[in-house]
Structure formats: C-alpha cells, structure tokens
Amino acid sequence: AIQMTQSPSSLSASVGDRVTITCRASQGIRNDLNWYQQKPGKAPKLLIYAASNLQSGVPSRFSGSGSGTDFTLTISSLQPEDFATYYCLQDNNYPRTFGGGTKVELK
Amino acid sequence: EVRLVESGGGLVKPGGSRRLTCAASGFTLSTYSINWVRQAPGKGLEWVSLISSTSRYIYYADSVKGRFTISRDNAKNSVYLEMNSLRAEDTAVYYCARDNPIAAPADYWGQGTLVTVSS
C-alpha cells in the first residue's frame, strides 16, 4: 500500500498567518491527491481534489500544489474558522490511504 | 440536497458481527461509487472499502479484508458494510462518502455511526 506521510503533525498559528502543510507519497501518484478539513465531532470536508482543484464553495485562500510524490496545501491567510485538522488522501490506487493528519491550532 | 445517513452502529462483543447501512438521498445513487471510512477515537482517518456504482469493482483495506463485506442495493438507495469477527481495534466512527465521478473522491460524507467493540 502507498504510505502517505503528512507534516507537520501539528502547528500553532495566528489569524492572518500563511500556513503550509505537506504530504509525501511513498511512490509516485501523479496528481491523485486530495485534501480534507475536519472539525471536532464533524465529518471531513473536501477542500482540494486532483492536487490543485478547489472544491466548489471552498474559499480561495485554500490552494494545493504538487505532483508525483510531494504535495502542499496552503492557507494564504488563516481565518478563525480554519482551525481544524487537515488530511491528505491518495486515490491513485487501492487501498486508498490517508496521511496522518495535521492539527492547526491557535497560537 | 445530497444526504448520506449512516445507521447500525452500537456496542458489539469481540468476535461479533454488525451491519452498517448508508442511506442516500438527493442524488442518483446508482451512478456513484461509495466509500466507507473509519476513525478510531482520537485517531486519524482510515479508508476501509469502496464499491463501484454497479458493484463490479470492490476494494478493501488490508486490515478488514476477509472480515468485512461491502454491498449495495441501488433500488433501495443504500450501501451496506457487513462486519464480522469484530475486534477491539475496529472500534471507530464509520462514515460513508460518495465519489464524484468527474474527479473528486469522497466529496460528500455522512455524519458517521459509532461502532464500539467491547466485552
């Protein structure tokens, strides 16, 4: 199975900060990488699909990039509602695999 | 409005069985693949299984292969996860999630149902 290594596992940031989260695949997955946001007690929400495509209704401060093995989720200006845990998911092959998650906390 | 509603969770003894149901509304279930994803308490997300729109393709995580069975009944707008030989480590919130056939996996999720495996 493809291993997805996400970093950092947690970070502290302030409102207005630029935040970057990375995900590395154990083998090349083209651009088959997706990002989700999860708040406590809630289901995950799709933010970015196919590495760089913004899901409908998601604010433009979220962006994704990368291809092959290295991917990045960027939040250009962190807002109060963005404090949450973020996960990457590869859908290049089965079994699909998630990264371990990155918890974004208030500094 | 797209809705996915999971049901069937509860307390199960180790070695026992449980059947989860994912009921879909607001879209034509028969044209979508459906995933099951779980999350153990305080842990990250784990992909469990997927069934394609016509049931032709079915996939499982290694951790559940041979114990869990995914199926669907498009006429009833439902997808099922039959879980057998349950272990303590299967304790989790189980979510169903729809794949968008254009490009996005798991674009809509249900609210989840908790399965607790304990004696």
Interface residues (C-beta under 8 A of the other chain):
Chain A: A1 N34 Y36 Q38 A43 P44 K45 L46 Y49 A50 N53 Q55 Y87 L89 D91 Y94 P95 R96 T97 F98 G99 G100 G101
Chain B: N35 V37 G44 L45 E46 W47 L50 Y59 Y60 A61 D62 Y95 A97 N100 A103 A104 P105 A106 D107 W109 G110 Q111 G112
